[in-house]
Amino acid sequence: MGEKIHIKDKDIVVPGALLAEGLEYLPSGRAFRDGENIYAATIGLISVKGRVIKVIPLAGKYSPKRGDVIIAKINGFGKFGWNLEIDSPYKIDLNVGEISMNYVDLKNSKLADYFKIGDYVFGEITDISESGYISLSAKRRPYRKLLGGNIIKVGPTKIPRIIGKQGSMIKTLKDLSGCEILIGQNGLAWIKGDAEKEAKVAKAIKLIEKESHLSGLTEKVKAMLEEKN
C-alpha cells in the first residue's frame, strides 16, 4: 500500500475519520492505528509534525495524572486535612502536612483556620492510588491558597492553547493586563487584578477556548486586551 495522508494541520476531524494510509506515519494523542491505516478516535484538532499525526480532543472531562498542576475547591473536612473538588469523579484530599513547609500543630489550631469550605488552592498532584485516590501538595511555591481574584471554568482540553507554546499565550495575557493568572490543568483559571482587567482576561480566555483551532488567535487576544472602553 502506498503512503497517503488525508488531512492537513489544524483540520477538524470526527471519530473514525481516516487520517493516513501506510506505516510511515505515526499516530499520537487520540489517533490510532488499525492495520496500515490511522484513524481519529474522537472529535479533535489535527496536528501534523513530520510523520507524526496527532488528534487533540476538542472536548472531554479532566483525567488526572501525577505531576499535574491544578486548581481545587475545598468542599469538606477530613480528620487530617481537606476534601477537594476538581470537576472529576476522582476523590482528592489535601493533607494538613502538605500546606506548609513548617509544622502545622492541630492541637493549637483547627483546619478551618487554614482553609474554609469554598476556598481555592493551587497545587500539584503527587500521587494517584490504584483505587483512584488522589493526593495534592501545596506546600512549595508557587502552590498556595488563592486569596481574592476570580475563578473561571474552561474545557480541560483547551488548557495547552491557553498556556501557548513555551507559555507564550499566558505571558501575553499577563503582560497586557497586569493581572496575576494561574491555570489549572483541570480546566480552572484564577485571575486577580483590577476588576476591569479581570473581566477582559476572562473574556480573552473564553475567546481562546472557543477559537483554539483557528489561526491569528494571538492577534485577536492582543486587540481585545488593548481595546479601550
Protein Blocks (a to p, Z undefined) as FASTA:
>chain_A
ZZddfbdehiacdehiafbgcjkbccehjbccehjbccdfbdcddddehjaccdddfbdc
ddddehiacddddfbdcfklccddehiabdcdddfklmbfbdcdfklccfklmpcghiac
ddddfbdcfkopacddfkbcfbdcdeejidddddfklmmmmnogghlmmmmmmmmnopac
dddfkopacddddfklmmmmmmmmmmmmmmmmpghklmmmmmmmmpcZZ
